[in-house]
Amino acid sequence: SIDMIKDEIGIFTCWETIEHLHVEDMIRLFKKVHSKLSNGGYFCFSTPDYQNQICRLFDFGFAAPIQHLTILSENWLDRFLNKFRFLTVKKFHGNMMLRNNSWSLYAEETSPTIEGKNIANIFSKFLNKSETRNRFLSLLYDCDLGSEIIYILQKKDG
């Protein structure tokens, strides 16, 4: 538990976690992280970006609706982060859900439209071979498209 930390520390990480919290709990988490970080310390986290087209393409928000208590987006997070004394050092999109073709195969089976099934099938073909998958993921990164957003924040002095 974060409450057990007695001294200030230099880095906190929180990967694919905050979407499992209610907003009130997120506020408490960010305040506690800020209070435990040393000046200049880093807070790194990731969460699905439901505003990004890749996340929407596979209906990622409906994959685990009971577990995902908040629907977050880059725009919402930018406004939320203004409440805290953090400097955004870097933010970018990642594609962990596309490290293999399991999500696209899932979308092929569950998409309610023929268009969705066909798009998922195309993704599956790209993702099935490591060479095309790596090229495809590189193109998505270059276009800032991804299923999750990753923030690297730094505690401001003071």
DSSP file (Angstrom, degrees, kcal/mol; ACC not computed):
  #  RESIDUE AA STRUCTURE BP1 BP2  ACC     N-H-->O    O-->H-N    N-H-->O    O-->H-N    TCO  KAPPA ALPHA  PHI   PSI    X-CA   Y-CA   Z-CA
    1    1 A S    >         0   0    0      0, 0.0     3,-1.5     0, 0.0     4,-0.3   0.000 360.0 360.0 360.0 143.5    0.0    0.0    0.0
    2    2 A I  G >   +     0   0    0      1,-0.3     3,-1.3     2,-0.2    27,-0.0   0.796 360.0  66.3 -62.3 -28.3    1.2    3.5   -0.8
    3    3 A D  G 3  S+     0   0    0      1,-0.3    -1,-0.3     3,-0.0     0, 0.0   0.706  91.3  63.3 -67.8 -18.9    0.4    4.5    2.8
    4    4 A M  G <  S+     0   0    0     -3,-1.5     2,-0.5     2,-0.0    -1,-0.3   0.600  76.7 103.2 -81.7 -11.1    3.1    2.2    4.1
    5    5 A I    <   +     0   0    0     -3,-1.3     4,-0.1    -4,-0.3    -3,-0.0  -0.624  46.3 179.6 -76.5 120.1    5.8    4.2    2.3
    6    6 A K        +     0   0    0     -2,-0.5     2,-0.2     2,-0.1    -1,-0.2   0.863  59.8  47.7 -90.1 -41.0    7.6    6.3    4.9
    7    7 A D  S    S-     0   0    0      1,-0.1     2,-0.2    31,-0.0    31,-0.0  -0.539  93.0 -94.0 -99.7 164.9   10.2    8.2    2.9
    8    8 A E        -     0   0    0     -2,-0.2     2,-0.3    29,-0.1    29,-0.2  -0.500  43.5-157.1 -70.7 147.5    9.9   10.1   -0.4
    9    9 A I  E     -a   37   0A   0     27,-2.3    29,-2.8    -2,-0.2    32,-0.1  -0.845  19.6-129.8-127.0 166.3   10.7    8.0   -3.4
   10   10 A G  E    S+     0   0A   0     -2,-0.3    32,-2.9     1,-0.2     2,-0.3   0.671  82.5  24.0 -91.9 -19.1   11.9    8.9   -6.9
   11   11 A I  E     -a   42   0A   0     30,-0.2     2,-0.4    32,-0.0    32,-0.2  -0.986  49.7-173.4-153.4 138.7    9.5    7.0   -9.1
   12   12 A F  E     -a   43   0A   0     30,-2.3    32,-2.6    -2,-0.3     2,-0.4  -0.966  12.4-164.4-121.0 143.8    6.0    5.5   -9.1
   13   13 A T  E     +a   44   0A   0     -2,-0.4    32,-0.2    30,-0.2     2,-0.2  -0.970  11.9 178.0-127.6 149.7    4.5    3.3  -11.8
   14   14 A C  E     -a   45   0A   0     30,-1.9    32,-1.7    -2,-0.4     2,-0.5  -0.698  11.9-170.2-151.1  86.8    0.9    2.4  -12.4
   15   15 A W  E     -a   46   0A   0      1,-0.2    32,-0.1    30,-0.2    30,-0.1  -0.742  69.4 -22.5 -94.4 122.6    0.4    0.3  -15.6
   16   16 A E  S    S+     0   0    0     30,-0.8    -1,-0.2    -2,-0.5    31,-0.2   0.901 110.4 104.9  50.6  51.3   -3.2   -0.4  -16.8
   17   17 A T    >   +     0   0    0     29,-0.8     3,-2.5    -3,-0.5    -2,-0.1   0.689  51.5  69.5-125.4 -43.4   -4.6    0.3  -13.3
   18   18 A I  G >  S+     0   0    0     28,-0.5     3,-1.7    -4,-0.3    29,-0.1   0.751  89.9  66.4 -64.9 -23.6   -6.3    3.7  -13.0
   19   19 A E  G 3  S+     0   0    0      1,-0.3    51,-1.8    50,-0.1    50,-1.4   0.639  94.1  62.3 -68.9 -11.6   -9.2    2.7  -15.2
   20   20 A H  G <  S+     0   0    0     -3,-2.5     2,-0.3    48,-0.3    -1,-0.3   0.324  95.6  79.6 -92.3   5.9  -10.2    0.2  -12.5
   21   21 A L  S <  S-     0   0    0     -3,-1.7     2,-0.1    -4,-0.1    -4,-0.0  -0.828  82.8-115.8-113.3 150.7  -10.7    3.1  -10.0
   22   22 A H     >  -     0   0    0     -2,-0.3     4,-2.1     1,-0.1     3,-0.4  -0.482  39.2-107.0 -72.2 157.2  -13.6    5.5   -9.5
   23   23 A V  H  > S+     0   0    0      1,-0.2     4,-2.5     2,-0.2     5,-0.2   0.881 120.9  55.3 -57.1 -41.0  -12.7    9.1  -10.2
   24   24 A E  H  > S+     0   0    0      1,-0.2     4,-1.9     2,-0.2    -1,-0.2   0.897 109.1  47.7 -60.1 -39.2  -12.7    9.9   -6.4
   25   25 A D  H  > S+     0   0    0     -3,-0.4     4,-2.5     2,-0.2    -1,-0.2   0.841 108.7  54.5 -70.5 -33.2  -10.2    7.1   -5.8
   26   26 A M  H  X S+     0   0    0     -4,-2.1     4,-2.9     2,-0.2     5,-0.2   0.919 106.8  51.4 -63.9 -42.6   -8.1    8.4   -8.7
   27   27 A I  H  X S+     0   0    0     -4,-2.5     4,-2.2     1,-0.2    -2,-0.2   0.936 111.6  46.7 -59.8 -46.6   -8.0   11.8   -7.1
   28   28 A R  H  X S+     0   0    0     -4,-1.9     4,-2.5     2,-0.2    -1,-0.2   0.909 112.3  51.2 -61.8 -42.1   -6.8   10.3   -3.8
   29   29 A L  H  X S+     0   0    0     -4,-2.5     4,-3.0     1,-0.2     5,-0.2   0.944 110.8  46.9 -60.5 -49.1   -4.2    8.2   -5.6
   30   30 A F  H  X S+     0   0    0     -4,-2.9     4,-2.4     1,-0.2    -1,-0.2   0.880 112.8  49.8 -64.2 -37.8   -2.7   11.1   -7.5
   31   31 A K  H  X S+     0   0    0     -4,-2.2     4,-2.1    -5,-0.2    -1,-0.2   0.919 113.2  46.3 -65.0 -42.8   -2.6   13.2   -4.3
   32   32 A K  H  X S+     0   0    0     -4,-2.5     4,-1.8     2,-0.2    -2,-0.2   0.918 112.2  49.9 -66.6 -43.4   -0.9   10.4   -2.4
   33   33 A V  H  X S+     0   0    0     -4,-3.0     4,-1.7     1,-0.2     3,-0.4   0.944 111.3  49.9 -58.9 -46.7    1.6    9.8   -5.2
   34   34 A H  H  < S+     0   0    0     -4,-2.4    -1,-0.2     1,-0.2    -2,-0.2   0.894 110.8  49.4 -59.4 -40.7    2.4   13.5   -5.3
   35   35 A S  H  < S+     0   0    0     -4,-2.1    -1,-0.2     1,-0.2    -2,-0.2   0.787 114.5  44.3 -71.2 -26.7    2.9   13.6   -1.5
   36   36 A K  H  < S+     0   0    0     -4,-1.8   -27,-2.3    -3,-0.4    -1,-0.2   0.644  94.3  94.1 -92.4 -16.9    5.2   10.6   -1.5
   37   37 A L  E  < S-a    9   0A   0     -4,-1.7   -27,-0.2   -29,-0.2     2,-0.1  -0.523  76.2-123.4 -77.1 141.3    7.3   11.6   -4.6
   38   38 A S  E >   -     0   0A   0    -29,-2.8     3,-2.8    -2,-0.2   117,-0.3  -0.443  47.6 -78.1 -72.1 157.3   10.6   13.5   -4.1
   39   39 A N  E 3  S+     0   0A   0      1,-0.3    -1,-0.1    -2,-0.1   117,-0.1  -0.373 125.8  18.6 -57.2 132.0   10.8   16.8   -5.9
   40   40 A G  E 3  S+     0   0A   0    115,-1.4    -1,-0.3     1,-0.3   116,-0.1   0.422  97.0 142.5  83.2  -1.2   11.6   16.1   -9.5
   41   41 A G  E <   -     0   0A   0     -3,-2.8   114,-2.9   -32,-0.1     2,-0.4  -0.224  46.0-119.8 -70.3 164.2   10.4   12.5   -9.0
   42   42 A Y  E     -aB  11 154A   0    -32,-2.9   -30,-2.3   112,-0.2     2,-0.5  -0.837  18.1-166.9-113.9 143.3    8.5   10.7  -11.8
   43   43 A F  E     -aB  12 153A   0    110,-2.3   110,-2.8    -2,-0.4     2,-0.5  -0.983  15.4-174.8-124.1 115.8    5.0    9.1  -12.0
   44   44 A C  E     +aB  13 152A   0    -32,-2.6   -30,-1.9    -2,-0.5     2,-0.3  -0.936  12.2 157.6-114.3 131.2    4.5    6.9  -15.0
   45   45 A F  E     -aB  14 151A   0    106,-1.9   106,-2.9    -2,-0.5     2,-0.3  -0.982  22.4-157.2-148.7 161.1    1.2    5.4  -15.8
   46   46 A S  E     +aB  15 150A   0    -32,-1.7   -29,-0.8    -2,-0.3   -30,-0.8  -0.963  15.2 164.6-136.1 155.3   -0.8    3.9  -18.7
   47   47 A T  E     - B   0 149A   0    102,-1.7   102,-2.9    -2,-0.3    -2,-0.0  -0.967  47.1 -80.4-161.2 153.5   -4.5    3.4  -19.3
   48   48 A P  E     - B   0 148A   0      0, 0.0     2,-0.8     0, 0.0   100,-0.3  -0.359  37.2-142.0 -57.9 140.2   -6.8    2.7  -22.3
   49   49 A D    >   -     0   0    0     98,-2.1     3,-1.6    97,-0.2     6,-0.3  -0.851  16.2-173.6-106.6  94.6   -7.5    5.8  -24.3
   50   50 A Y  T 3  S+     0   0    0     22,-2.7    23,-0.2    -2,-0.8    -1,-0.1   0.560  80.9  61.9 -70.3  -6.6  -11.1    5.4  -25.3
   51   51 A Q  T 3  S+     0   0    0     21,-0.3    -1,-0.3     4,-0.1     2,-0.2   0.696  83.9  94.9 -86.8 -21.7  -10.9    8.5  -27.6
   52   52 A N  S <> S-     0   0    0     -3,-1.6     4,-2.1     1,-0.1     3,-0.2  -0.476  79.5-129.1 -77.0 141.4   -8.2    6.9  -29.8
   53   53 A Q  H  > S+     0   0    0      1,-0.2     4,-2.4     2,-0.2    -1,-0.1   0.817 105.5  56.0 -60.7 -34.4   -9.4    5.2  -33.0
   54   54 A I  H  > S+     0   0    0      2,-0.2     4,-1.1     1,-0.2    -1,-0.2   0.925 108.7  47.2 -66.0 -43.0   -7.5    2.0  -32.3
   55   55 A C  H  4>S+     0   0    0     91,-0.5     5,-2.1    -6,-0.3     3,-0.3   0.907 115.7  45.7 -63.0 -42.1   -9.2    1.5  -28.9
   56   56 A R  H ><5S+     0   0    0     -4,-2.1     3,-1.9    -7,-0.2    -2,-0.2   0.847 101.1  67.8 -69.3 -34.6  -12.6    2.2  -30.4
   57   57 A L  H 3<5S+     0   0    0     -4,-2.4    -1,-0.2     1,-0.3    -2,-0.2   0.860 108.5  36.1 -56.7 -38.3  -12.0    0.0  -33.4
   58   58 A F  T 3<5S-     0   0    0     -4,-1.1    -1,-0.3    -3,-0.3    -2,-0.2   0.166 109.0-117.6-102.9  18.3  -12.0   -3.2  -31.2
   59   59 A D  T X 5 +     0   0    0     -3,-1.9     3,-1.7     1,-0.1     4,-0.4   0.886  49.7 169.7  48.5  43.5  -14.7   -1.9  -28.7
   60   60 A F  G >>< +     0   0    0     -5,-2.1     3,-1.2     1,-0.3     4,-0.6   0.812  66.5  64.2 -57.4 -32.9  -12.1   -2.2  -26.0
   61   61 A G  G 34 S+     0   0    0     -6,-0.3    -1,-0.3     1,-0.3     3,-0.2   0.757 104.0  46.3 -64.2 -24.2  -14.3   -0.4  -23.6
   62   62 A F  G <4 S+     0   0    0     -3,-1.7    -1,-0.3     1,-0.2    -2,-0.2   0.445  89.4  85.0 -98.1  -0.3  -16.9   -3.2  -23.7
   63   63 A A  T <4 S+     0   0    0     -3,-1.2    -1,-0.2    -4,-0.4    -2,-0.2   0.855 113.7   8.0 -69.5 -34.4  -14.3   -6.0  -23.3
   64   64 A A  S >X S+     0   0    0     -4,-0.6     4,-2.4    -3,-0.2     3,-0.5  -0.411  74.9 159.3-142.9  61.7  -14.3   -5.7  -19.5
   65   65 A P  T 34 S+     0   0    0      0, 0.0    -2,-0.1     0, 0.0    -1,-0.1   0.795  76.0  51.7 -63.4 -29.3  -17.1   -3.3  -18.5
   66   66 A I  T 34 S+     0   0    0      1,-0.2    -2,-0.0    -4,-0.1    -4,-0.0   0.852 115.0  42.5 -73.9 -33.2  -17.4   -4.5  -14.9
   67   67 A Q  T <4 S+     0   0    0     -3,-0.5     2,-1.0     1,-0.1    -1,-0.2   0.825 101.6  71.3 -82.9 -33.0  -13.7   -4.1  -14.3
   68   68 A H     <  +     0   0    0     -4,-2.4   -48,-0.3     1,-0.2    -1,-0.1  -0.740  57.1 174.3 -90.0 101.8  -13.2   -0.8  -16.1
   69   69 A L        +     0   0    0    -50,-1.4     2,-0.4    -2,-1.0   -49,-0.2   0.695  64.5  42.0 -84.3 -20.2  -14.9    1.7  -13.7
   70   70 A T        -     0   0    0    -51,-1.8     2,-0.7   -48,-0.1    -1,-0.1  -0.975  69.3-142.8-128.4 144.9  -13.9    4.8  -15.6
   71   71 A I        -     0   0    0     -2,-0.4     2,-0.3   -22,-0.0   -22,-0.1  -0.915  33.4-171.1-105.0 107.6  -13.8    5.5  -19.3
   72   72 A L        -     0   0    0     -2,-0.7   -22,-2.7   -24,-0.3     2,-0.3  -0.674  13.3-179.7-107.0 153.8  -10.7    7.7  -19.8
   73   73 A S     >  -     0   0    0     -2,-0.3     4,-2.8   -24,-0.2     5,-0.2  -0.945  42.0-106.4-142.9 164.4   -9.3    9.6  -22.7
   74   74 A E  H  > S+     0   0    0     -2,-0.3     4,-2.5     1,-0.2     5,-0.2   0.921 119.7  49.3 -57.8 -46.3   -6.3   11.8  -23.4
   75   75 A N  H  > S+     0   0    0      2,-0.2     4,-1.8     1,-0.2    -1,-0.2   0.921 112.9  46.7 -61.7 -44.2   -8.4   15.0  -23.4
   76   76 A W  H  > S+     0   0    0      1,-0.2     4,-2.6     2,-0.2    -2,-0.2   0.931 112.8  49.4 -63.6 -45.2  -10.0   14.1  -20.1
   77   77 A L  H  X S+     0   0    0     -4,-2.8     4,-3.0     1,-0.2    -2,-0.2   0.890 106.7  55.5 -62.7 -40.1   -6.7   13.1  -18.5
   78   78 A D  H  X S+     0   0    0     -4,-2.5     4,-0.8    -5,-0.2    -1,-0.2   0.922 112.3  43.0 -58.7 -43.5   -5.0   16.3  -19.6
   79   79 A R  H >< S+     0   0    0     -4,-1.8     3,-0.6     1,-0.2     4,-0.3   0.911 114.3  51.1 -67.7 -42.1   -7.8   18.3  -17.8
   80   80 A F  H >< S+     0   0    0     -4,-2.6     3,-1.7     1,-0.2    -2,-0.2   0.900 105.3  55.8 -60.7 -43.2   -7.7   16.0  -14.8
   81   81 A L  H >< S+     0   0    0     -4,-3.0     3,-1.7     1,-0.3     5,-0.4   0.713  89.6  74.9 -67.5 -20.5   -3.9   16.4  -14.5
   82   82 A N  T << S+     0   0    0     -4,-0.8    -1,-0.3    -3,-0.6    -2,-0.2   0.703  85.3  66.7 -63.1 -17.9   -4.2   20.2  -14.3
   83   83 A K  T <  S+     0   0    0     -3,-1.7     2,-0.3    -4,-0.3    -1,-0.3   0.594  99.6  59.9 -77.0 -10.5   -5.5   19.7  -10.7
   84   84 A F  S <  S-     0   0    0     -3,-1.7     2,-1.6    -4,-0.1   -53,-0.1  -0.793  90.5-111.1-121.8 159.2   -2.1   18.4   -9.6
   85   85 A R  S    S+     0   0    0     -2,-0.3    71,-2.1    71,-0.1     2,-0.4  -0.491  70.7 126.5 -91.0  67.1    1.4   19.8   -9.5
   86   86 A F  E     -C  155   0A   0     -2,-1.6     2,-0.5    -5,-0.4    69,-0.2  -0.947  51.3-143.5-121.4 144.9    2.9   17.5  -12.2
   87   87 A L  E     -C  154   0A   0     67,-3.1    67,-2.5    -2,-0.4     2,-0.9  -0.926  22.5-128.3-101.5 128.7    4.7   18.4  -15.4
   88   88 A T  E     +C  153   0A   0     -2,-0.5    65,-0.2    65,-0.2     3,-0.1  -0.698  29.9 177.1 -78.5 108.1    4.0   16.2  -18.3
   89   89 A V  E     -     0   0A   0     63,-2.4     2,-0.3    -2,-0.9    -1,-0.2   0.882  66.4 -13.9 -77.6 -41.6    7.4   15.1  -19.5
   90   90 A K  E     -C  152   0A   0     62,-1.6    62,-2.9    -3,-0.2     2,-0.3  -0.975  55.9-175.5-160.5 146.1    6.1   12.9  -22.3
   91   91 A K  E     +C  151   0A   0     -2,-0.3     2,-0.3    60,-0.2    60,-0.2  -0.987  17.8 153.8-143.2 142.8    2.9   11.2  -23.4
   92   92 A F  E     -C  150   0A   0     58,-2.0    58,-3.2    -2,-0.3     2,-0.3  -0.974  39.0-101.4-159.0 165.6    2.4    8.8  -26.2
   93   93 A H  E     -C  149   0A   0     -2,-0.3     2,-0.2    56,-0.2    56,-0.2  -0.748  31.2-168.5 -98.4 143.4    0.2    5.9  -27.4
   94   94 A G  E     -C  148   0A   0     54,-2.7    54,-1.8    -2,-0.3    53,-0.8  -0.732  17.5-146.0-120.9 173.5    1.1    2.3  -27.1
   95   95 A N    >   +     0   0    0     -2,-0.2     3,-1.7    51,-0.2    46,-0.0  -0.336  37.1 147.0-139.8  54.0   -0.5   -0.9  -28.6
   96   96 A M  G >  S+     0   0    0      1,-0.3     3,-1.7     2,-0.2     4,-0.2   0.857  75.3  61.5 -60.1 -33.2   -0.1   -3.7  -26.1
   97   97 A M  G 3  S+     0   0    0      1,-0.3     6,-0.6     2,-0.1     3,-0.3   0.669 103.0  52.3 -68.3 -13.1   -3.4   -5.2  -27.3
   98   98 A L  G <  S+     0   0    0     -3,-1.7    -1,-0.3     1,-0.2    -2,-0.2   0.174  71.7 105.4-107.1  17.3   -1.8   -5.5  -30.8
   99   99 A R  S <  S+     0   0    0     -3,-1.7     2,-0.3    38,-0.0    -1,-0.2   0.690 100.4   2.3 -69.5 -16.1    1.3   -7.4  -29.7
  100  100 A N  S    S-     0   0    0     -3,-0.3     3,-0.4    -4,-0.2     4,-0.3  -0.853  89.0 -95.8-150.2-172.8   -0.5  -10.5  -31.2
  101  101 A N  S  > S+     0   0    0     -2,-0.3     4,-2.4     1,-0.2     5,-0.2   0.210  85.7 107.4 -99.8  18.3   -3.7  -11.1  -33.0
  102  102 A S  H  > S+     0   0    0      1,-0.2     4,-2.1     2,-0.2    -1,-0.2   0.902  82.6  46.1 -63.8 -40.6   -5.9  -12.2  -30.0
  103  103 A W  H  > S+     0   0    0     -6,-0.6     4,-2.5    -3,-0.4    -1,-0.2   0.907 113.2  48.6 -68.5 -40.1   -7.9   -8.9  -29.9
  104  104 A S  H  > S+     0   0    0     -4,-0.3     4,-2.2    -7,-0.2    -2,-0.2   0.887 111.5  49.8 -69.0 -35.6   -8.5   -8.9  -33.7
  105  105 A L  H  X S+     0   0    0     -4,-2.4     4,-1.7     2,-0.2    -1,-0.2   0.905 110.8  50.7 -65.0 -40.1   -9.6  -12.5  -33.6
  106  106 A Y  H  X S+     0   0    0     -4,-2.1     4,-2.1    -5,-0.2    -2,-0.2   0.921 110.7  48.8 -60.5 -44.1  -11.9  -11.7  -30.8
  107  107 A A  H  X S+     0   0    0     -4,-2.5     4,-2.4     1,-0.2    -2,-0.2   0.861 106.0  57.2 -66.4 -35.3  -13.3   -8.7  -32.8
  108  108 A E  H  < S+     0   0    0     -4,-2.2    -1,-0.2     1,-0.2    -2,-0.2   0.897 113.3  40.8 -59.6 -39.0  -13.8  -11.0  -35.8
  109  109 A E  H  < S+     0   0    0     -4,-1.7    -2,-0.2     1,-0.1    -1,-0.2   0.838 125.9  31.6 -77.5 -33.8  -16.0  -13.3  -33.7
  110  110 A T  H  < S+     0   0    0     -4,-2.1    -2,-0.2    -5,-0.1    -3,-0.2   0.566  80.2 119.1-109.1 -10.2  -17.9  -10.6  -31.8
  111  111 A S     <  -     0   0    0     -4,-2.4     6,-0.1    -5,-0.2   -53,-0.0  -0.345  55.4-145.8 -60.3 134.6  -18.3   -7.6  -34.2
  112  112 A P  S    S+     0   0    0      0, 0.0     2,-0.3     0, 0.0    -1,-0.2   0.588  77.6  58.9 -78.7  -8.2  -21.9   -6.9  -34.8
  113  113 A T  S  > S-     0   0    0      1,-0.1     4,-2.0     0, 0.0     5,-0.1  -0.874  78.0-129.9-122.8 154.8  -21.2   -5.7  -38.4
  114  114 A I  H  > S+     0   0    0     -2,-0.3     4,-2.3     2,-0.2     5,-0.2   0.849 111.9  56.5 -65.5 -34.4  -19.7   -7.3  -41.5
  115  115 A E  H  > S+     0   0    0      2,-0.2     4,-2.7     1,-0.2     5,-0.2   0.937 107.1  47.9 -62.5 -46.4  -17.5   -4.2  -41.8
  116  116 A G  H  > S+     0   0    0      1,-0.2     4,-2.4     2,-0.2    -2,-0.2   0.899 111.6  50.2 -61.0 -41.3  -16.1   -4.7  -38.3
  117  117 A K  H  X S+     0   0    0     -4,-2.0     4,-2.0     2,-0.2    -1,-0.2   0.900 112.0  48.1 -63.5 -40.9  -15.5   -8.4  -39.0
  118  118 A N  H  X S+     0   0    0     -4,-2.3     4,-2.1     2,-0.2    -2,-0.2   0.908 111.2  49.1 -68.3 -42.0  -13.6   -7.5  -42.2
  119  119 A I  H  X S+     0   0    0     -4,-2.7     4,-2.4     1,-0.2    -2,-0.2   0.928 112.0  49.5 -62.0 -44.2  -11.5   -4.8  -40.6
  120  120 A A  H  X S+     0   0    0     -4,-2.4     4,-2.6     1,-0.2    -1,-0.2   0.876 108.5  53.7 -62.5 -37.3  -10.6   -7.2  -37.7
  121  121 A N  H  X S+     0   0    0     -4,-2.0     4,-1.9     2,-0.2    -1,-0.2   0.903 108.0  49.6 -64.4 -41.0   -9.7   -9.9  -40.3
  122  122 A I  H  X S+     0   0    0     -4,-2.1     4,-2.1     2,-0.2    -2,-0.2   0.931 111.2  49.6 -62.0 -45.7   -7.3   -7.4  -42.0
  123  123 A F  H  X S+     0   0    0     -4,-2.4     4,-2.7     1,-0.2    -2,-0.2   0.919 107.6  54.8 -58.3 -43.8   -5.7   -6.6  -38.6
  124  124 A S  H  X S+     0   0    0     -4,-2.6     4,-1.2     1,-0.2    -1,-0.2   0.895 107.4  49.9 -58.0 -40.8   -5.4  -10.3  -37.9
  125  125 A K  H  X S+     0   0    0     -4,-1.9     4,-0.6     1,-0.2    -1,-0.2   0.903 112.2  47.1 -66.7 -40.5   -3.4  -10.8  -41.1
  126  126 A F  H >< S+     0   0    0     -4,-2.1     3,-0.5     1,-0.2    -2,-0.2   0.907 117.0  43.9 -62.8 -41.2   -1.1   -7.9  -40.4
  127  127 A L  H 3< S+     0   0    0     -4,-2.7    -1,-0.2     1,-0.2    -2,-0.2   0.605  96.0  76.4 -83.8 -12.5   -0.5   -9.1  -36.8
  128  128 A N  H 3< S+     0   0    0     -4,-1.2     2,-0.4    -5,-0.2    -1,-0.2   0.804  92.7  53.2 -71.8 -29.2   -0.1  -12.8  -37.7
  129  129 A K  S <X S-     0   0    0     -4,-0.6     4,-2.8    -3,-0.5     5,-0.2  -0.903  78.5-137.5-111.4 135.2    3.5  -12.4  -39.0
  130  130 A S  H  > S+     0   0    0     -2,-0.4     4,-2.6     1,-0.2     5,-0.2   0.865 101.3  53.1 -61.0 -37.9    6.2  -10.7  -36.9
  131  131 A E  H  > S+     0   0    0      2,-0.2     4,-2.0     1,-0.2    -1,-0.2   0.949 115.2  38.6 -65.2 -48.5    7.6   -8.7  -39.9
  132  132 A T  H  > S+     0   0    0      2,-0.2     4,-2.7     1,-0.2    -2,-0.2   0.881 115.5  54.5 -69.7 -35.9    4.3   -7.2  -40.9
  133  133 A R  H  X S+     0   0    0     -4,-2.8     4,-3.0     2,-0.2     5,-0.2   0.938 109.5  47.0 -60.5 -47.2    3.2   -6.7  -37.3
  134  134 A N  H  X S+     0   0    0     -4,-2.6     4,-1.9    -5,-0.2    -2,-0.2   0.903 114.7  46.0 -63.9 -41.7    6.4   -4.8  -36.4
  135  135 A R  H  X S+     0   0    0     -4,-2.0     4,-2.1    -5,-0.2    -1,-0.2   0.923 114.4  48.6 -64.8 -43.5    6.0   -2.5  -39.5
  136  136 A F  H  X S+     0   0    0     -4,-2.7     4,-2.3     1,-0.2    -2,-0.2   0.926 111.6  48.3 -62.7 -47.0    2.4   -2.0  -38.8
  137  137 A L  H  X S+     0   0    0     -4,-3.0     4,-2.4     1,-0.2    -1,-0.2   0.859 109.5  54.1 -63.3 -35.4    3.0   -1.1  -35.1
  138  138 A S  H  X S+     0   0    0     -4,-1.9     4,-2.4    -5,-0.2    -1,-0.2   0.908 108.6  48.6 -64.4 -42.0    5.7    1.3  -36.2
  139  139 A L  H  X S+     0   0    0     -4,-2.1     4,-1.5     2,-0.2    -2,-0.2   0.909 110.8  50.4 -64.2 -42.2    3.3    3.1  -38.5
  140  140 A L  H  <>S+     0   0    0     -4,-2.3     5,-2.7     1,-0.2     3,-0.2   0.924 110.7  49.5 -61.2 -43.7    0.7    3.3  -35.8
  141  141 A Y  H ><5S+     0   0    0     -4,-2.4     3,-1.6     1,-0.2    -2,-0.2   0.920 108.3  53.2 -61.0 -44.4    3.3    4.8  -33.4
  142  142 A D  H 3<5S+     0   0    0     -4,-2.4    -1,-0.2     1,-0.3    -2,-0.2   0.816 112.4  45.3 -60.2 -30.7    4.4    7.3  -36.0
  143  143 A C  T 3<5S-     0   0    0     -4,-1.5    -1,-0.3    -3,-0.2    -2,-0.2   0.325 113.9-118.2 -94.8   6.4    0.7    8.4  -36.4
  144  144 A D  T < 5 +     0   0    0     -3,-1.6     2,-0.5     1,-0.2    -3,-0.2   0.878  65.1 145.3  56.4  42.2    0.1    8.5  -32.6
  145  145 A L      < +     0   0    0     -5,-2.7     2,-0.3   -52,-0.1    -1,-0.2  -0.933  15.2 134.6-109.4 131.2   -2.5    5.8  -32.8
  146  146 A G        -     0   0    0     -2,-0.5   -91,-0.5   -97,-0.1   -51,-0.2  -0.972  59.6-119.7-171.5 157.4   -2.8    3.3  -30.0
  147  147 A S  S    S+     0   0    0    -53,-0.8   -98,-2.1    -2,-0.3     2,-0.3   0.759  98.7  36.4 -75.0 -25.1   -5.1    1.5  -27.6
  148  148 A E  E    S-BC  48  94A   0    -54,-1.8   -54,-2.7  -100,-0.3     2,-0.4  -0.937  70.9-137.6-130.2 154.6   -3.5    3.0  -24.5
  149  149 A I  E     -BC  47  93A   0   -102,-2.9  -102,-1.7    -2,-0.3     2,-0.5  -0.894  15.9-156.5-108.0 139.1   -2.0    6.3  -23.5
  150  150 A I  E     -BC  46  92A   0    -58,-3.2   -58,-2.0    -2,-0.4     2,-0.4  -0.967   7.6-166.1-119.0 127.3    1.2    6.4  -21.5
  151  151 A Y  E     -BC  45  91A   0   -106,-2.9  -106,-1.9    -2,-0.5     2,-0.5  -0.914  11.7-165.0-113.2 138.5    2.1    9.4  -19.4
  152  152 A I  E     -BC  44  90A   0    -62,-2.9   -63,-2.4    -2,-0.4   -62,-1.6  -0.968  22.7-177.4-118.2 110.9    5.5   10.3  -17.8
  153  153 A L  E     -BC  43  88A   0   -110,-2.8  -110,-2.3    -2,-0.5     2,-0.4  -0.781  14.9-153.3-110.0 151.3    4.9   13.0  -15.2
  154  154 A Q  E     -BC  42  87A   0    -67,-2.5   -67,-3.1    -2,-0.3     2,-0.3  -0.987  24.0-116.5-125.6 135.6    7.4   14.8  -13.1
  155  155 A K  E     - C   0  86A   0   -114,-2.9  -115,-1.4    -2,-0.4   -69,-0.2  -0.532  32.9-128.5 -69.4 127.4    6.6   16.3   -9.7
  156  156 A K        -     0   0    0    -71,-2.1  -115,-0.1    -2,-0.3   -71,-0.1  -0.490  30.6 -98.6 -73.4 145.3    7.1   20.1   -9.8
  157  157 A D              0   0    0      1,-0.2    -1,-0.1    -2,-0.2  -119,-0.0  -0.303 360.0 360.0 -60.9 146.6    9.3   21.6   -7.2
  158  158 A G              0   0    0     -3,-0.1    -1,-0.2     0, 0.0    -2,-0.0   0.440 360.0 360.0 102.5 360.0    7.5   23.2   -4.2
